[in-house]
Amino acid sequence: MKFYDFEVLRGEDIVTAERGVPLYNAKAAWPKLVGMARRIRQSGCRIRVKEQGETIILIGATAALRYAHFDFASAA
């Protein structure tokens, strides 16, 4: 199991963060990321996912909602 940091950004400022989220792999970050995107009420926010301090996902919150119904478990 690996640990990931999730951050909601507005510009370069971190609005909110969840640190040390245990997940089996980076693919498992997407459902959590989409859930965070659904809760964002400010426009212009991005969500960043880091693994060991390195950014592995950076996506706009609105764009992330386009993946809300994607089947991440079966994605290759």
N, C-alpha and C positions, 0 to 999 in steps of 0.2 A: 504494500500500500504506500502511496506517495501523498505528500501534503501540498496543497495548493492555496494560494492567496487570491482572493477575489476583491477587486476594487472598482467602485463606481467613480468615474472621473467627470468633472465638469471643467473643461479647459485642462489645465495641468493640476488642478486641486482635487484631492481625494475627498469625495462627499461622504462615502461610507466604505467600510472594508470588513471582510471576514478573513481572518488569518488561520492558516493551518487546517484547512478543510481536508479531511482524509478521503481520497478517492483511489480507485484501482488503476485508472489511467486518465490521460488527458481527454479522451472521448467522453468520459463520465462527467466532465465539467459542463458540457453543453446544457443538459436539463436544468442544472442549478443556475447557470448563466441566464437562460431564458426566464426562469422564475424571478430572478433579480430584475430583469428588464421589465417584467410585468408590473413590478412594484414602483418603478421610477416615475415620478410625477413632474420632473423638470425636463424641458427640452434640451437637446444638445449634449446629452450625457453619453459617455462611452463606458464599456465594461472591459476591464483588463484582468486577465488570469495569469498568474505567475507561478512558475515551478522553480524552486531553488533560486529565487531572485531574478530569473529571466522571464520576460514576457513571452507567453506561448499563444495567447489569444488576445486580440484587441479588436473590439467591434462596437459600433454604435448601438445604443439600446434599441432604437427603432428597427434597425436592421436585424438584430437578434430575434425580434418578435416574428420575423418572417420564417424562422426555423421552429416555431412553437409546436408544430405538429410533425416534425421530422422524426423518424424512427432512428434514434442514435444507437440503439442497441444492435441493430442489424447493419449499420453502416460499416463498410470495410475500411 
